[in-house]
Amino acid sequence: MRVAVVGHVEWVEFARVEAMPRPGGIAHAWEWWAQAGGGGAVAALQLARLADEALLFTALGGDELGQTAEKELRDGRVHVHASRSDSQRRAVCHVDEHGERTITVLGDKLRPRGDDGDLPWEDLERVDAVYFVSGDTAALRQARRAPVLVATARELATLKRGGVELDALVGSGEDEGERFQSGDLDPPPRLVVTTSGALGGWAQPGGPFQAVAPPGPVEDAYGCGDCFAAGLTYALARGLGVADALAFAARCGAAALTGRGVHAARIDL
C-alpha cells in the first residue's frame, strides 16, 4: 500500500490543565510538551502506522521550528515534500482532566500549492489513496490523480471551487466549520460521513454507525478526527465495503484517544 496526505502542519505546544482557562483567570499546567501536529501531520503519521510509510505534501516554515517538525515527521516514516515559508505556523493546545482539547492557532495556515513545481505531484499517480486535509484548488486537483480521494469538509470552500469527485467526504457534526449539506458539492461525493464523537456517526449511503470504545485509558482527544479519516482512507484503498471501512476508521479514532498528543496506538486491519 502507498498512501499520501495533502495538508498543513503546525508546531503544537500542549499543556495539560485541570480546567480550561476562564476569562480573567490563570490556568496552571502540570504537564507540557511540543510536537509536530496539525491535520496533515496527524493524518500522515496515522497512515504511516497503518501502511509502514506515507507521503506528505505540505508547506513548512524555513525556521528552526519548521526544520524540527520535518525531522519528527521523517522519524515517523513520513516522506515529506514541502515548499518553504518564512516561519512555521504554531498552535497551543490545552488538555483538561477529561482529555478534551481546546486549540488556539497562531499564524496563517500554510497550504501546499498545486502549481508548485518543486513538489513531485506526479508521485500521486503511483499511490493507492490520498487524504486531502488542506491546500489550494490546484493541490486538490493534483490529489485526484490517486484512485481513492478522501477529503475533510473543513476545506469545503476549496472543494467547491475544485469541482472534483470525491470518493468520501468526512466532517464532524459537532464542529460548525465541518458541516456539510446535500448539494454543497458538484459532483457530489460518493460517500459522505458525519462523525459525532462517542455517539458514532452517519454515512450516506450506509446510515448510522457506532463508535468504538478506546483500547486503553484516555489521554487526550487531539487528532481523533484526522485519525478517523486517515483510517477510512486506508480501508477504502484496501477495498473494504463502507460498513467495514467505517468500523475500522472508528477503531483508529478511538485509538487516538489513548495517545499523547499526535501519538496513537497502532491498529491492524
C-alpha positions as a printed Julia matrix, in Angstrom:
269×3 Matrix{Float64}:
   0.0    0.0     0.0
   1.16   3.51   -0.87
  -0.78   6.32    0.76
  -0.4   10.1     0.84
  -1.72  13.21    2.55
  -2.03  16.73    1.18
  -2.27  19.14    4.09
  -0.84  21.52    6.64
   1.5   21.16    9.6
   1.56  23.07   12.87
   4.09  23.05   15.67
   1.85  22.36   18.67
   2.61  23.14   22.31
   0.43  21.05   24.61
  -0.47  21.96   28.19
  -2.39  19.6    30.48
  -4.56  21.59   32.91
  -7.21  20.78   35.5
  -9.72  23.03   33.73
  -9.79  25.29   30.69
  -8.81  28.93   31.3
 -11.69  31.23   32.17
 -11.91  34.96   31.36
  -9.57  36.8    33.68
  -8.26  33.58   35.2
  -4.96  31.71   35.16
  -4.61  28.06   34.19
  -1.72  26.14   35.74
  -0.33  23.32   33.6
   1.05  20.27   35.38
   2.44  18.71   32.19
   3.53  20.18   28.88
   5.25  19.07   25.68
   5.54  20.01   21.99
   5.1   18.01   18.77
   4.64  18.37   15.04
   0.86  18.35   14.62
  -1.92  19.86   12.55
  -4.32  17.91   10.35
  -1.79  16.98    7.67
   0.82  15.77   10.12
  -1.63  13.78   12.25
  -3.15  12.03    9.23
   0.25  11.28    7.67
   1.55   9.77   10.91
  -1.6    7.65   11.23
  -1.27   6.38    7.65
   2.41   5.63    8.25
   1.38   3.48   11.23
  -1.07   1.6     9.0
   0.98   1.29    5.8
   4.5    1.45    7.31
   5.14   4.74    5.48
   3.27   7.67    3.97
   3.86  10.69    1.74
   3.02  14.21    2.89
   2.69  17.16    0.53
   2.76  20.29    2.65
   4.32  23.7     3.34
   6.74  24.26    6.2
   8.48  27.23    7.72
  12.12  27.68    6.86
  12.88  28.44   10.51
  14.07  26.12   13.26
  10.56  25.0    14.19
   9.82  24.04   10.59
  13.01  22.01   10.42
  12.25  20.31   13.74
   8.73  19.46   12.59
  10.07  17.92    9.39
  12.57  15.79   11.31
   9.85  14.49   13.64
   7.69  13.53   10.69
  10.53  11.78    8.9
  11.32   9.9    12.12
   7.69   8.72   11.98
   8.27   7.22    8.48
   6.59  10.14    6.7
   8.27  11.18    3.46
   7.88  14.96    3.49
   7.61  17.03    0.3
   7.37  20.66    1.37
   7.5   24.14   -0.04
   9.02  26.73    2.29
   7.6   29.78    4.05
   9.26  32.3     6.35
   8.04  30.94    9.68
   6.3   27.82   10.91
   2.67  28.06   11.97
   2.21  27.24   15.65
  -0.63  26.24   17.91
  -1.33  25.94   21.62
  -3.48  23.04   22.82
  -4.97  22.9    26.31
  -5.98  19.43   27.51
  -8.32  19.21   30.51
  -8.63  16.46   33.11
 -11.15  14.6    30.93
  -8.87  14.6    27.89
 -10.86  17.23   25.97
  -8.7   19.59   23.93
  -9.05  23.28   23.04
  -6.76  24.66   20.34
  -5.53  28.17   19.61
  -3.67  28.55   16.3
  -1.01  31.23   15.8
  -0.49  32.4    12.23
  -1.99  31.61    8.85
  -2.41  28.02    7.68
   0.48  27.03    5.41
  -1.24  25.31    2.5
   0.59  23.39   -0.26
   0.06  24.77   -3.76
  -0.65  22.53   -6.71
   1.31  24.75   -9.1
   4.49  24.44   -7.03
   6.87  22.83   -9.49
   9.3   21.9    -6.71
   6.83  19.34   -5.33
   6.74  15.93   -7.07
   2.98  15.86   -7.63
   3.45  13.15  -10.26
   4.18  10.72   -7.4
   0.47  10.77   -6.58
  -0.18   8.76   -9.73
   1.58   5.86   -8.03
  -0.26   5.86   -4.7
  -3.36   3.89   -3.75
  -5.13   6.71   -1.88
  -4.84  10.35   -0.82
  -6.42  12.15    2.11
  -6.85  15.87    1.35
  -6.67  18.0     4.5
  -5.82  21.43    3.08
  -4.32  23.1     0.04
  -5.39  25.28   -2.87
  -7.69  24.11   -5.68
  -4.7   23.12   -7.83
  -3.43  20.89   -5.0
  -6.87  19.3    -4.74
  -6.83  18.5    -8.44
  -3.34  17.06   -8.11
  -4.65  14.82   -5.32
  -7.33  13.48   -7.67
  -4.56  11.63   -9.55
  -5.0    8.86   -6.95
  -7.64   6.15   -7.45
  -9.12   6.93   -4.0
  -9.51  10.51   -2.75
 -10.94  11.34    0.68
 -11.27  14.93    1.9
 -12.25  16.8     5.04
 -15.32  19.04    5.0
 -13.19  21.57    6.88
 -11.99  22.78    3.45
 -15.44  22.97    1.88
 -14.77  26.26    0.07
 -11.74  24.76   -1.7
 -13.69  21.61   -2.53
 -16.47  23.68   -4.1
 -14.01  25.55   -6.31
 -12.09  22.41   -7.21
 -15.02  20.61   -8.81
 -13.54  17.11   -8.45
 -15.42  13.98   -7.45
 -14.53  12.68   -4.0
 -14.67   9.05   -3.02
 -15.51  10.18    0.51
 -16.11  13.44    2.37
 -15.64  13.4     6.16
 -16.99  16.05    8.53
 -17.87  16.44   12.19
 -21.46  17.04   13.19
 -20.13  18.69   16.35
 -17.95  21.25   14.53
 -19.69  24.15   12.78
 -16.71  24.51   10.45
 -17.21  20.96    9.12
 -20.95  20.96    8.47
 -21.95  19.69    5.03
 -25.33  19.77    3.32
 -26.56  17.8     0.35
 -25.94  19.78   -2.81
 -22.92  21.65   -1.46
 -20.59  19.92   -3.91
 -20.91  19.25   -7.61
 -20.23  16.48   -8.45
 -21.45  15.03   -5.13
 -19.14  12.75   -3.12
 -19.68   9.02   -3.5
 -19.75   8.7     0.29
 -20.49  11.34    2.94
 -19.55  10.63    6.56
 -20.58  12.74    9.54
 -18.98  11.87   12.87
 -20.47  12.59   16.3
 -17.82  11.51   18.8
 -18.98   8.89   21.29
 -22.36   8.74   19.54
 -20.79   7.28   16.4
 -21.99   8.93   13.21
 -23.94   8.72    9.99
 -22.92   7.71    6.48
 -24.74   8.37    3.23
 -25.1    5.75    1.87
 -24.89   3.4     4.8
 -26.83   5.01    7.64
 -25.72   5.11   11.3
 -22.51   3.57   12.55
 -21.28   3.01   16.08
 -18.35   4.49   17.93
 -15.72   2.18   19.41
 -14.54   2.16   23.0
 -10.93   3.34   23.42
  -8.49   0.42   23.7
  -6.94   1.94   26.84
  -7.06   4.91   29.23
  -7.95   8.24   27.59
  -5.02  10.63   27.24
  -6.47  13.37   25.04
  -8.79  13.92   22.09
  -6.24  15.68   19.89
  -6.21  14.34   16.32
  -9.09  11.86   16.68
 -10.96  13.2    13.66
  -7.98  13.11   11.33
  -7.0    9.64   12.54
 -10.57   8.5    11.78
 -10.39   9.98    8.28
  -6.95   8.52    7.64
  -8.2    5.11    8.73
 -11.17   5.44    6.39
  -8.84   6.4     3.53
  -6.67   3.35    4.16
  -9.63   0.97    4.46
 -11.27   2.2     1.25
  -7.96   1.84   -0.58
  -7.77  -1.76    0.66
 -11.15  -2.4    -0.96
 -13.29  -2.71    2.17
 -17.02  -2.06    1.91
 -18.48   1.02    3.53
 -19.61  -0.67    6.77
 -16.26  -2.39    7.36
 -14.3    0.73    6.38
 -16.26   2.84    8.87
 -15.79   0.27   11.63
 -12.04   0.31   11.02
 -11.97   4.13   10.91
 -13.83   4.23   14.23
 -11.16   1.98   15.77
  -8.46   4.39   14.53
 -10.27   7.38   16.01
 -10.71   5.6    19.34
  -7.05   4.6    19.44
  -6.09   8.26   19.02
  -7.79   8.96   22.36
  -5.24   6.78   24.11
  -2.16   8.52   22.65
  -0.33  11.53   24.0
  -0.82  14.42   21.57
  -0.26  13.23   17.99
   0.68   9.7    19.04
  -1.84   6.85   18.89
  -1.91   3.08   19.33
  -1.22   1.02   16.2
  -4.32  -0.62   14.71
  -4.26  -3.67   12.44
  -6.84  -4.14    9.7
